Amino acid sequence: MDITPDVVDTLLPGEVFVFGSNAGGQHGGGAARVAHERFGAVWGEGRGHHGQSYAIDTMSGLDVLADEAHAFLVFAAEHPELRFLLTPVGCGIAGYTPEQVAPLFAGAPGNVAVPSSFAPFL
């Protein structure tokens, strides 16, 4: 299992920063702000792949987060040429624990690095 670095401030070509967002794509803080300032996240887009970033809506409830995680895993599997650095989505301002969120990413393809906090639950 590949582990995402605790701090991601640069990306290599072909790497994608996966972060938690809100549905409105207001990337004002935390990893979302980093994604917007450094990796091409688009203000107003709270889901999907933009630049070297991939937004997952973590603020609209756990059921929505589960759907978003599934969509991300499908996307990652369809793009084996990319390496995805998953941050601990949902475990900041959204208020979930790694124990709640990590299982949503079980079975991630080999091109997805996971945060160390998720590893015990995968």
C-alpha positions in Angstrom: 0.0 0.0 0.0 1.4 3.4 -1.1 1.1 6.1 1.6 0.5 9.8 0.8 3.1 12.1 2.4 1.8 14.0 5.4 2.5 17.3 3.6 2.1 17.7 -0.2 3.3 21.0 -1.5 4.6 19.9 -4.9 3.5 17.4 -7.4 5.4 15.5 -10.1 3.9 15.4 -13.6 1.1 12.8 -13.6 0.4 13.2 -9.9 -3.1 14.3 -8.7 -3.9 15.8 -5.2 -7.2 14.4 -3.9 -8.8 16.6 -1.4 -12.1 17.2 0.5 -14.3 20.0 -0.7 -17.8 21.3 -0.3 -20.4 21.0 -3.0 -20.1 24.7 -3.9 -16.3 24.4 -4.5 -15.5 27.2 -2.1 -11.8 26.2 -1.5 -11.1 28.6 1.4 -9.1 26.5 3.8 -7.1 23.4 4.5 -6.3 21.0 1.7 -8.9 22.6 -0.5 -7.1 25.9 -0.3 -3.8 24.2 -1.2 -5.5 22.5 -4.1 -6.8 25.8 -5.4 -3.6 27.8 -4.9 -1.2 25.2 -6.2 -2.8 22.3 -8.1 -5.5 23.7 -10.3 -8.7 23.2 -8.3 -11.3 25.5 -9.8 -13.3 27.8 -7.5 -17.0 26.9 -7.8 -16.2 23.2 -8.7 -16.6 21.0 -5.7 -16.3 17.7 -7.4 -14.0 15.9 -9.8 -10.7 16.4 -11.7 -9.3 19.8 -12.4 -5.7 20.5 -13.2 -3.6 18.3 -10.9 -6.4 18.0 -8.3 -9.5 15.9 -7.7 -12.2 17.3 -5.4 -14.4 15.0 -3.3 -17.5 16.6 -1.6 -17.1 15.8 2.1 -19.5 18.3 3.5 -22.9 17.0 2.2 -23.2 14.0 4.5 -21.7 10.6 4.7 -23.9 9.1 2.1 -22.8 11.7 -0.4 -19.1 11.1 0.6 -19.6 7.4 0.0 -20.9 8.1 -3.5 -18.1 10.6 -4.2 -15.5 8.0 -3.0 -17.0 5.4 -5.4 -16.9 7.9 -8.3 -13.3 8.7 -7.5 -12.2 5.0 -7.4 -13.8 4.5 -10.8 -12.0 7.5 -12.2 -8.7 6.4 -10.7 -9.1 2.9 -12.2 -9.9 4.4 -15.6 -6.7 6.5 -15.4 -3.8 4.2 -14.6 -1.4 6.7 -16.1 -2.0 9.0 -13.1 -0.9 8.6 -9.5 -3.5 9.9 -7.0 -2.4 11.3 -3.6 -5.5 10.9 -1.4 -5.5 13.2 1.6 -7.5 12.3 4.8 -10.7 13.6 3.2 -13.6 14.2 5.5 -11.4 14.1 8.6 -11.0 17.8 9.0 -13.8 20.3 9.1 -16.3 17.7 7.9 -15.8 16.0 11.3 -15.6 12.3 10.3 -13.0 9.9 11.7 -10.5 7.8 9.6 -12.4 4.7 10.9 -15.6 6.1 9.2 -14.1 7.3 6.0 -11.2 4.9 5.1 -13.5 1.9 4.4 -15.1 4.0 1.6 -11.8 3.7 -0.2 -11.3 0.0 0.3 -10.2 -1.7 -2.9 -8.5 1.4 -4.3 -6.4 0.6 -7.4 -2.7 0.6 -7.1 -2.3 4.1 -8.4 -3.9 5.6 -5.3 -1.8 6.5 -2.3 -3.7 6.7 0.9 -3.1 8.7 4.1 -1.3 6.8 6.9 -4.4 7.4 9.1 -6.5 5.4 6.7 -4.2 2.4 6.4 -5.3 0.5 9.5 -8.9 0.5 8.3 -8.3 -0.7 4.8 
